Amino acid sequence: VLWVDPSKDLFFIFLSNRVHPTGNGSVNYLAGELLNRVVSSIYAGPKKSQTLVKTGIDSLAEDGFAVLSGKQVGLITNHTGVDRSGRNTAVLLRDAPNVDLVALFSPEHGFAGKLDTSNIDDDVDSATGLKVYSLYGKTRRPTPEMLDGLDTLVFDIQDIGARFYTYISTMGEAMKAAAESKVRFVVLDRPNPLGGLVVSGPMLDPGSESFVGFHTLPVQHGMTTGEIATMLKAELELDLELEIVRCQGWLRELSWDQTNLTWINPSPNMRSLTQAFLYPGIGLLETTNLSVGRGTDTPFEVLGAPWIDGQQLAMNLNAREIPGVTFVPIRFTPTSSKFADEPCEGINIAITQRANLDSVRVGLEIAAALRVLYPTEWDTKQLGRLLGNAVVVDSIRSNEPIADTLEKSQRDVKGFLRRRQSYLLYE
């Protein structure tokens, strides 16, 4: 095995043969493990950003709001819609010269991002005095009446990077409504907090679209909201005037902690970047009879149920040697949501090497372990709701080897990578 990094003037050579260790064995696995250890010890991941990343609202303001000049504007946003200095996008547009901010719209969790209910009413924004139309209540798409008098609809919400996080669904529904009403659509783009390189399936089955699966994407898609908007316009064949106000300084290799942007919890149970990285895999399982930590201080970092033996589950998962994570048995009692006030046992998922983390694989490995250890206790009837892929669900339910399940989960992902290439806005 020979590995060379000319930029760092480093090299690694491993010499062996079948004589070691038994005379007829294979050293491939050992060589791979040694190489991984060497590389991980000297390479901690992508370089830190050398320039400050600016979001779409920063770019818009720097350009004097020219894209919106003379327009009657409706803004879809929430508490994450702020510039680098923390100034609210709604206030910035209200005060912008030659821009008429007419209406506001809010997604799931409401305009302030504090609600965790299934039906949110319209509201009034105290800062601007404008009515806030809820797109997570009586309707999930702006109605023609809401769009009356507007010629431009602006979207500025921070996404997380998982297919079933509903902010991109709100954007997609709004794009459809804007196309039908002949209203221009502008996306103020923001970085994908998970970076833009890691893409992990399974793909959403065609025909399984819903508000938690708006389009045929893999679970972790590695795209920004602006890039997804470009894809939606083309693939849904929307007759829509679309404009993306790009980020500045963001590269696909950069995760949120490398942007120097301030973290704002995008929803009540997404409280840290660690939770965001775990969410694509752990979130997949929350439609089953498991607690994923809602009602605790660390949602998506813990998982459990009253019927789980935490030590048994942790031992099974650690024996799988899943890259990038380790599992610690825990006991916890959620104060709300699933199993509220019921003692649970389960696991804390600790990220050990984020560069090696495939969150979706972690979720599927946990599913496989649960199927082996608790075949009757674990209820998988709703497992497919967020997985969105019947082949993978059947593989888990049939207790197939995890290698087979993982292979099936990555089917068509290469096709998606080719599909998305023409929509990418950043290197």
Kinemage of the C-alpha trace (Angstrom):
@kinemage 1
@onewidth
@group {chain A} dominant
@subgroup {mainchain}
@vectorlist {calphas} color= white
{ca val a 1} P 0.000 0.000 0.000
{ca leu a 2} L 1.378 3.400 -0.985
{ca trp a 3} L -0.237 6.721 -0.070
{ca val a 4} L 1.291 10.107 -0.906
{ca asp a 5} L 0.177 13.666 -0.194
{ca pro a 6} L 2.539 15.915 -2.163
{ca ser a 7} L 1.028 19.115 -0.761
{ca lys a 8} L 2.089 18.104 2.752
{ca asp a 9} L 5.257 16.236 1.742
{ca leu a 10} L 3.909 13.146 3.508
{ca phe a 11} L 3.818 9.496 2.477
{ca phe a 12} L 2.757 6.171 3.975
{ca ile a 13} L 4.016 2.745 2.832
{ca phe a 14} L 2.744 -0.573 4.165
{ca leu a 15} L 4.502 -3.762 3.083
{ca ser a 16} L 3.177 -7.228 3.880
{ca asn a 17} L 2.118 -10.502 2.280
{ca arg a 18} L 0.026 -13.569 2.994
{ca val a 19} L 2.666 -14.944 5.358
{ca his a 20} L 1.324 -12.517 7.959
{ca pro a 21} L -0.484 -13.317 10.149
{ca thr a 22} L -1.503 -16.948 9.402
{ca gly a 23} L 0.228 -17.808 6.157
{ca asn a 24} L -2.947 -17.807 4.076
{ca gly a 25} L -4.871 -14.762 5.224
{ca ser a 26} L -5.626 -11.413 3.703
{ca val a 27} L -4.108 -8.164 4.892
{ca asn a 28} L -6.444 -5.927 2.888
{ca tyr a 29} L -8.590 -5.018 5.881
{ca leu a 30} L -5.520 -4.366 8.054
{ca ala a 31} L -3.941 -2.189 5.373
{ca gly a 32} L -7.132 -0.182 5.017
{ca glu a 33} L -7.468 0.292 8.755
{ca leu a 34} L -3.848 1.393 9.105
{ca leu a 35} L -4.248 3.880 6.260
{ca asn a 36} L -7.436 5.277 7.781
{ca arg a 37} L -5.726 5.724 11.140
{ca val a 38} L -2.712 7.453 9.595
{ca val a 39} L -4.781 9.779 7.440
{ca ser a 40} L -7.252 10.654 10.216
{ca ser a 41} L -4.383 11.485 12.573
{ca ile a 42} L -2.903 14.092 10.219
{ca tyr a 43} L -5.980 15.284 8.323
{ca ala a 44} L -8.844 16.588 10.424
{ca gly a 45} L -11.081 17.521 7.489
{ca pro a 46} L -11.441 20.436 5.098
{ca lys a 47} L -9.400 23.551 5.716
{ca lys a 48} L -11.015 26.326 7.671
{ca ser a 49} L -12.526 29.006 5.497
{ca gln a 50} L -10.030 31.802 4.901
{ca thr a 51} L -12.778 34.286 4.035
{ca leu a 52} L -15.969 35.123 5.880
{ca val a 53} L -18.987 33.457 4.306
{ca lys a 54} L -21.866 35.781 3.509
{ca thr a 55} L -25.434 34.635 2.977
{ca gly a 56} L -27.859 35.711 0.281
{ca ile a 57} L -29.300 38.532 2.382
{ca asp a 58} L -25.773 39.913 2.870
{ca ser a 59} L -25.202 39.788 -0.892
{ca leu a 60} L -28.567 41.445 -1.513
{ca ala a 61} L -27.817 44.288 0.910
{ca glu a 62} L -24.322 44.825 -0.514
{ca asp a 63} L -25.900 45.248 -3.950
{ca gly a 64} L -28.314 47.871 -2.658
{ca phe a 65} L -31.304 45.502 -2.866
{ca ala a 66} L -31.237 46.021 -6.638
{ca val a 67} L -32.928 42.679 -7.349
{ca leu a 68} L -36.028 43.917 -5.484
{ca ser a 69} L -35.970 47.523 -6.582
{ca gly a 70} L -39.448 48.831 -7.325
{ca lys a 71} L -41.094 45.536 -6.330
{ca gln a 72} L -44.090 44.663 -4.178
{ca val a 73} L -42.550 41.941 -2.031
{ca gly a 74} L -43.793 39.054 0.061
{ca leu a 75} L -41.179 37.412 2.295
{ca ile a 76} L -41.185 33.763 3.436
{ca thr a 77} L -38.945 33.653 6.471
{ca asn a 78} L -38.551 32.925 10.171
{ca his a 79} L -36.113 33.712 12.975
{ca thr a 80} L -33.213 32.277 10.935
{ca gly a 81} L -33.653 34.975 8.284
{ca val a 82} L -30.916 37.322 9.464
{ca asp a 83} L -27.740 38.798 7.999
{ca arg a 84} L -24.215 38.252 9.339
{ca ser a 85} L -24.763 40.938 11.982
{ca gly a 86} L -28.020 39.387 13.186
{ca arg a 87} L -30.302 41.970 11.564
{ca asn a 88} L -33.689 40.547 10.601
{ca thr a 89} L -34.354 40.144 6.881
{ca ala a 90} L -37.904 41.440 7.235
{ca val a 91} L -36.674 44.650 8.846
{ca leu a 92} L -33.918 45.039 6.258
{ca leu a 93} L -36.415 44.737 3.412
{ca arg a 94} L -38.866 47.065 5.107
{ca asp a 95} L -36.164 49.720 5.409
{ca ala a 96} L -34.604 49.122 1.994
{ca pro a 97} L -34.959 52.009 -0.451
{ca asn a 98} L -37.417 51.448 -3.291
{ca val a 99} L -38.603 48.089 -1.878
{ca asp a 100} L -42.196 47.695 -0.727
{ca leu a 101} L -42.500 44.825 1.754
{ca val a 102} L -46.193 43.968 1.725
{ca ala a 103} L -46.626 40.590 3.455
{ca leu a 104} L -44.822 37.942 5.493
{ca phe a 105} L -45.159 34.150 5.422
{ca ser a 106} L -43.912 31.604 7.968
{ca pro a 107} L -43.087 27.853 7.742
{ca glu a 108} L -43.354 25.016 10.267
{ca his a 109} L -42.546 26.200 13.824
{ca gly a 110} L -43.868 29.687 13.062
{ca phe a 111} L -42.326 33.076 12.393
{ca ala a 112} L -40.350 33.027 15.663
{ca gly a 113} L -39.381 29.351 15.296
{ca lys a 114} L -40.665 28.424 18.754
{ca leu a 115} L -43.790 26.370 18.039
{ca asp a 116} L -43.838 22.586 17.775
{ca thr a 117} L -47.473 21.987 16.837
{ca ser a 118} L -49.199 20.649 13.738
{ca asn a 119} L -51.410 23.688 13.138
{ca ile a 120} L -50.081 27.247 13.348
{ca asp a 121} L -52.328 30.282 12.967
{ca asp a 122} L -51.620 33.531 11.160
{ca asp a 123} L -49.839 36.156 13.248
{ca val a 124} L -48.552 39.725 13.225
{ca asp a 125} L -44.854 40.616 13.238
{ca ser a 126} L -44.259 43.149 15.989
{ca ala a 127} L -41.106 44.532 14.342
{ca thr a 128} L -42.741 45.472 11.030
{ca gly a 129} L -46.442 45.451 11.928
{ca leu a 130} L -47.115 43.193 8.940
{ca lys a 131} L -49.443 40.221 8.918
{ca val a 132} L -47.695 36.851 8.907
{ca tyr a 133} L -49.516 34.251 6.845
{ca ser a 134} L -48.896 30.766 8.221
{ca leu a 135} L -47.902 28.135 5.669
{ca tyr a 136} L -48.206 25.417 8.308
{ca gly a 137} L -51.850 25.753 9.249
{ca lys a 138} L -54.961 25.873 7.103
{ca thr a 139} L -52.754 25.854 4.014
{ca arg a 140} L -49.179 24.904 3.214
{ca arg a 141} L -49.085 26.901 0.020
{ca pro a 142} L -49.674 30.650 -0.440
{ca thr a 143} L -53.159 31.151 -1.811
{ca pro a 144} L -53.924 33.520 -4.718
{ca glu a 145} L -55.520 35.865 -2.178
{ca met a 146} L -52.301 35.966 -0.139
{ca leu a 147} L -50.298 36.736 -3.280
{ca asp a 148} L -52.681 39.411 -4.517
{ca gly a 149} L -50.797 42.669 -5.003
{ca leu a 150} L -47.351 41.007 -4.970
{ca asp a 151} L -45.023 40.746 -7.920
{ca thr a 152} L -42.111 39.088 -6.072
{ca leu a 153} L -41.956 36.356 -3.442
{ca val a 154} L -38.683 36.092 -1.494
{ca phe a 155} L -37.529 32.991 0.437
{ca asp a 156} L -34.965 33.320 3.242
{ca ile a 157} L -34.907 30.403 5.689
{ca gln a 158} L -31.971 28.334 6.960
{ca asp a 159} L -32.292 24.680 5.949
{ca ile a 160} L -30.571 21.714 7.596
{ca gly a 161} L -29.721 19.492 4.622
{ca ala a 162} L -32.080 16.536 5.124
{ca arg a 163} L -34.878 15.647 2.693
{ca phe a 164} L -37.578 15.476 5.357
{ca tyr a 165} L -36.793 18.810 7.024
{ca thr a 166} L -39.856 20.708 5.836
{ca tyr a 167} L -38.461 24.132 5.023
{ca ile a 168} L -37.571 23.032 1.487
{ca ser a 169} L -41.116 21.646 1.150
{ca thr a 170} L -42.477 25.078 2.071
{ca met a 171} L -40.224 26.575 -0.584
{ca gly a 172} L -41.391 24.061 -3.189
{ca glu a 173} L -45.064 24.685 -2.490
{ca ala a 174} L -44.488 28.444 -2.625
{ca met a 175} L -42.690 28.091 -5.955
{ca lys a 176} L -45.683 26.244 -7.385
{ca ala a 177} L -48.040 28.931 -6.128
{ca ala a 178} L -45.823 31.690 -7.507
{ca ala a 179} L -45.733 29.998 -10.911
{ca glu a 180} L -49.526 29.734 -10.992
{ca ser a 181} L -49.955 33.403 -10.002
{ca lys a 182} L -47.130 34.644 -12.267
{ca val a 183} L -45.202 36.013 -9.295
{ca arg a 184} L -41.421 36.192 -9.476
{ca phe a 185} L -39.517 34.030 -6.962
{ca val a 186} L -36.218 35.032 -5.333
{ca val a 187} L -34.194 32.769 -3.039
{ca leu a 188} L -31.720 34.369 -0.653
{ca asp a 189} L -29.372 31.417 -0.461
{ca arg a 190} L -27.701 30.039 2.652
{ca pro a 191} L -24.990 27.392 3.198
{ca asn a 192} L -25.897 23.779 3.773
{ca pro a 193} L -24.784 23.328 7.426
{ca leu a 194} L -23.614 19.770 6.695
{ca gly a 195} L -21.515 20.859 3.739
{ca gly a 196} L -22.135 20.000 0.126
{ca leu a 197} L -19.981 16.914 -0.386
{ca val a 198} L -21.654 14.097 1.566
{ca val a 199} L -24.686 12.662 -0.232
{ca ser a 200} L -26.405 9.612 1.222
{ca gly a 201} L -29.501 7.639 0.247
{ca pro a 202} L -31.906 6.082 0.058
{ca met a 203} L -33.637 7.970 -2.716
{ca leu a 204} L -37.294 8.859 -2.307
{ca asp a 205} L -39.450 6.448 -4.308
{ca pro a 206} L -41.284 8.164 -7.193
{ca gly a 207} L -44.912 8.525 -6.187
{ca ser a 208} L -44.072 8.774 -2.479
{ca glu a 209} L -43.875 12.562 -2.437
{ca ser a 210} L -45.321 14.307 0.626
{ca phe a 211} L -44.628 17.332 2.792
{ca val a 212} L -41.776 15.369 4.406
{ca gly a 213} L -40.553 14.190 1.009
{ca phe a 214} L -41.268 16.923 -1.498
{ca his a 215} L -39.047 15.741 -4.344
{ca thr a 216} L -36.972 12.745 -5.459
{ca leu a 217} L -33.899 13.454 -3.347
{ca pro a 218} L -31.671 11.245 -1.198
{ca val a 219} L -32.016 11.645 2.561
{ca gln a 220} L -28.853 13.785 2.781
{ca his a 221} L -28.712 15.738 -0.467
{ca gly a 222} L -25.722 18.066 -0.007
{ca met a 223} L -27.435 21.022 -1.702
{ca thr a 224} L -28.341 24.570 -0.708
{ca thr a 225} L -31.892 25.899 -0.850
{ca gly a 226} L -30.972 27.909 -3.926
{ca glu a 227} L -29.641 24.834 -5.695
{ca ile a 228} L -32.741 22.833 -4.797
{ca ala a 229} L -34.953 25.666 -6.049
{ca thr a 230} L -33.114 25.559 -9.386
{ca met a 231} L -33.675 21.790 -9.549
{ca leu a 232} L -37.361 22.097 -8.669
{ca lys a 233} L -38.007 24.687 -11.342
{ca ala a 234} L -36.441 22.503 -14.022
{ca glu a 235} L -37.677 19.074 -12.953
{ca leu a 236} L -41.204 20.171 -12.042
{ca glu a 237} L -41.292 22.222 -15.249
{ca leu a 238} L -42.465 25.350 -13.459
{ca asp a 239} L -43.205 28.392 -15.587
{ca leu a 240} L -41.510 30.633 -13.067
{ca glu a 241} L -39.125 33.573 -13.089
{ca leu a 242} L -36.567 32.384 -10.552
{ca glu a 243} L -33.533 34.240 -9.254
{ca ile a 244} L -30.982 32.993 -6.717
{ca val a 245} L -29.020 35.545 -4.704
{ca arg a 246} L -25.923 33.520 -3.943
{ca cys a 247} L -23.772 33.191 -0.854
{ca gln a 248} L -20.262 34.595 -1.022
{ca gly a 249} L -17.241 32.583 0.057
{ca trp a 250} L -19.031 29.277 0.603
{ca leu a 251} L -17.470 26.109 -0.832
{ca arg a 252} L -19.012 22.650 -0.850
{ca glu a 253} L -16.347 21.363 1.526
{ca leu a 254} L -17.343 23.842 4.237
{ca ser a 255} L -19.652 22.825 7.054
{ca trp a 256} L -21.311 25.427 9.272
{ca asp a 257} L -18.479 25.695 11.790
{ca gln a 258} L -16.149 26.713 8.967
{ca thr a 259} L -18.280 29.652 7.788
{ca asn a 260} L -17.920 31.959 10.812
{ca leu a 261} L -21.702 32.426 10.667
{ca thr a 262} L -23.621 32.478 13.944
{ca trp a 263} L -25.588 29.309 14.652
{ca ile a 264} L -29.308 29.883 15.246
{ca asn a 265} L -31.420 26.887 16.262
{ca pro a 266} L -33.534 26.470 13.100
{ca ser a 267} L -36.292 24.651 14.999
{ca pro a 268} L -37.077 23.935 18.656
{ca asn a 269} L -35.420 20.514 18.640
{ca met a 270} L -32.413 21.329 16.456
{ca arg a 271} L -30.159 22.879 19.068
{ca ser a 272} L -26.616 22.323 17.866
{ca leu a 273} L -24.531 21.501 14.838
{ca thr a 274} L -23.850 18.060 16.324
{ca gln a 275} L -27.581 17.356 16.314
{ca ala a 276} L -27.829 18.605 12.736
{ca phe a 277} L -25.131 16.149 11.634
{ca leu a 278} L -26.913 13.252 13.359
{ca tyr a 279} L -30.393 14.262 12.238
{ca pro a 280} L -30.485 12.658 8.746
{ca gly a 281} L -29.951 9.209 10.272
{ca ile a 282} L -31.576 9.445 13.693
{ca gly a 283} L -34.541 11.456 12.427
{ca leu a 284} L -35.379 8.584 10.066
{ca leu a 285} L -36.395 6.457 13.032
{ca glu a 286} L -38.673 8.823 14.935
{ca thr a 287} L -41.848 7.714 13.160
{ca thr a 288} L -41.476 4.359 14.937
{ca asn a 289} L -42.053 3.664 18.650
{ca leu a 290} L -38.734 5.212 19.684
{ca ser a 291} L -37.808 8.393 21.475
{ca val a 292} L -35.140 10.298 19.558
{ca gly a 293} L -34.622 12.647 22.453
{ca arg a 294} L -37.443 15.127 21.980
{ca gly a 295} L -38.266 16.273 25.485
{ca thr a 296} L -34.609 16.053 26.537
{ca asp a 297} L -31.741 18.538 26.339
{ca thr a 298} L -30.102 16.607 23.501
{ca pro a 299} L -32.614 15.637 20.796
{ca phe a 300} L -31.176 13.399 18.058
{ca glu a 301} L -28.088 12.699 20.180
{ca val a 302} L -29.987 10.083 22.194
{ca leu a 303} L -32.383 7.300 21.265
{ca gly a 304} L -34.316 4.891 23.422
{ca ala a 305} L -37.556 3.350 24.658
{ca pro a 306} L -38.897 1.661 27.806
{ca trp a 307} L -38.422 -1.758 26.164
{ca ile a 308} L -34.748 -1.274 25.204
{ca asp a 309} L -31.778 -2.618 27.170
{ca gly a 310} L -29.285 0.217 26.693
{ca gln a 311} L -26.182 -1.850 27.434
{ca gln a 312} L -27.287 -4.571 25.038
{ca leu a 313} L -28.006 -2.121 22.217
{ca ala a 314} L -24.759 -0.181 22.737
{ca met a 315} L -22.715 -3.375 22.737
{ca asn a 316} L -24.333 -4.555 19.494
{ca leu a 317} L -23.760 -1.228 17.775
{ca asn a 318} L -20.183 -0.744 18.958
{ca ala a 319} L -19.338 -4.224 17.705
{ca arg a 320} L -20.343 -3.054 14.236
{ca glu a 321} L -17.431 -0.562 14.213
{ca ile a 322} L -19.434 2.113 12.425
{ca pro a 323} L -17.069 4.860 11.237
{ca gly a 324} L -17.215 8.207 12.989
{ca val a 325} L -19.372 7.318 15.999
{ca thr a 326} L -19.473 5.435 19.258
{ca phe a 327} L -22.442 4.483 21.441
{ca val a 328} L -22.863 4.887 25.181
{ca pro a 329} L -25.686 3.156 27.100
{ca ile a 330} L -27.873 5.658 28.930
{ca arg a 331} L -31.104 6.047 30.868
{ca phe a 332} L -33.308 9.098 30.313
{ca thr a 333} L -36.866 10.273 30.855
{ca pro a 334} L -38.331 12.620 28.215
{ca thr a 335} L -40.419 15.452 29.640
{ca ser a 336} L -42.546 15.707 26.492
{ca ser a 337} L -43.230 14.075 23.130
{ca lys a 338} L -42.940 10.293 22.818
{ca phe a 339} L -42.687 8.394 26.144
{ca ala a 340} L -43.159 11.620 28.109
{ca asp a 341} L -42.381 11.012 31.803
{ca glu a 342} L -41.562 7.342 31.130
{ca pro a 343} L -38.091 6.037 32.024
{ca cys a 344} L -36.276 4.877 28.906
{ca glu a 345} L -33.038 3.058 28.225
{ca gly a 346} L -31.071 3.490 25.058
{ca ile a 347} L -27.961 5.060 23.626
{ca asn a 348} L -26.137 8.338 23.383
{ca ile a 349} L -24.607 8.681 19.908
{ca ala a 350} L -21.230 10.403 20.178
{ca ile a 351} L -19.469 11.655 17.057
{ca thr a 352} L -15.790 10.702 17.251
{ca gln a 353} L -14.617 11.641 13.738
{ca arg a 354} L -17.003 13.831 11.828
{ca ala a 355} L -14.973 13.495 8.626
{ca asn a 356} L -15.882 9.791 8.579
{ca leu a 357} L -19.534 10.195 9.586
{ca asp a 358} L -22.349 8.934 7.374
{ca ser a 359} L -25.365 9.780 9.496
{ca val a 360} L -27.814 7.834 7.341
{ca arg a 361} L -25.683 4.707 7.682
{ca val a 362} L -25.776 5.199 11.465
{ca gly a 363} L -29.567 5.270 11.376
{ca leu a 364} L -29.778 2.156 9.210
{ca glu a 365} L -27.299 0.279 11.424
{ca ile a 366} L -29.410 1.165 14.474
{ca ala a 367} L -32.506 -0.064 12.625
{ca ala a 368} L -30.780 -3.351 11.809
{ca ala a 369} L -29.704 -3.780 15.437
{ca leu a 370} L -33.210 -3.090 16.720
{ca arg a 371} L -34.675 -5.608 14.293
{ca val a 372} L -32.273 -8.276 15.570
{ca leu a 373} L -32.579 -7.507 19.281
{ca tyr a 374} L -36.244 -6.473 19.551
{ca pro a 375} L -38.126 -8.047 16.623
{ca thr a 376} L -41.496 -7.905 18.380
{ca glu a 377} L -41.089 -4.786 20.517
{ca trp a 378} L -39.927 -2.470 17.731
{ca asp a 379} L -42.917 -1.393 15.647
{ca thr a 380} L -41.848 -0.707 12.052
{ca lys a 381} L -45.277 0.029 10.536
{ca gln a 382} L -44.354 3.709 10.019
{ca leu a 383} L -40.671 3.162 9.253
{ca gly a 384} L -41.191 4.010 5.597
{ca arg a 385} L -42.710 7.440 6.189
{ca leu a 386} L -39.375 9.273 6.277
{ca leu a 387} L -37.196 6.598 4.682
{ca gly a 388} L -39.441 6.835 1.642
{ca asn a 389} L -37.925 3.773 -0.020
{ca ala a 390} L -39.820 0.477 -0.001
{ca val a 391} L -36.814 -1.668 -0.943
{ca val a 392} L -34.784 -0.453 2.027
{ca val a 393} L -37.718 -0.761 4.424
{ca asp a 394} L -38.297 -4.356 3.283
{ca ser a 395} L -34.594 -5.103 3.687
{ca ile a 396} L -34.682 -3.951 7.317
{ca arg a 397} L -37.908 -5.767 8.093
{ca ser a 398} L -36.576 -8.958 6.483
{ca asn a 399} L -33.465 -8.768 8.673
{ca glu a 400} L -31.153 -8.895 5.678
{ca pro a 401} L -27.408 -8.483 6.271
{ca ile a 402} L -26.587 -4.832 6.882
{ca ala a 403} L -24.225 -4.818 3.906
{ca asp a 404} L -27.177 -5.633 1.648
{ca thr a 405} L -29.336 -2.936 3.233
{ca leu a 406} L -26.592 -0.331 2.864
{ca glu a 407} L -26.032 -1.309 -0.773
{ca lys a 408} L -29.731 -0.960 -1.508
{ca ser a 409} L -29.821 2.391 0.256
{ca gln a 410} L -27.231 3.774 -2.160
{ca arg a 411} L -28.921 2.627 -5.346
{ca asp a 412} L -29.571 5.499 -7.744
{ca val a 413} L -27.494 7.918 -5.643
{ca lys a 414} L -24.860 8.039 -8.399
{ca gly a 415} L -27.647 8.914 -10.800
{ca phe a 416} L -28.728 11.699 -8.479
{ca leu a 417} L -25.192 13.073 -8.338
{ca arg a 418} L -25.241 13.306 -12.124
{ca arg a 419} L -28.744 14.820 -12.003
{ca arg a 420} L -27.819 17.529 -9.538
{ca gln a 421} L -24.598 18.555 -11.268
{ca ser a 422} L -26.192 21.094 -13.588
{ca tyr a 423} L -27.991 22.756 -10.659
{ca leu a 424} L -24.963 23.296 -8.416
{ca leu a 425} L -24.025 26.937 -7.810
{ca tyr a 426} L -20.855 26.453 -5.740
{ca glu a 427} L -17.592 24.592 -6.215
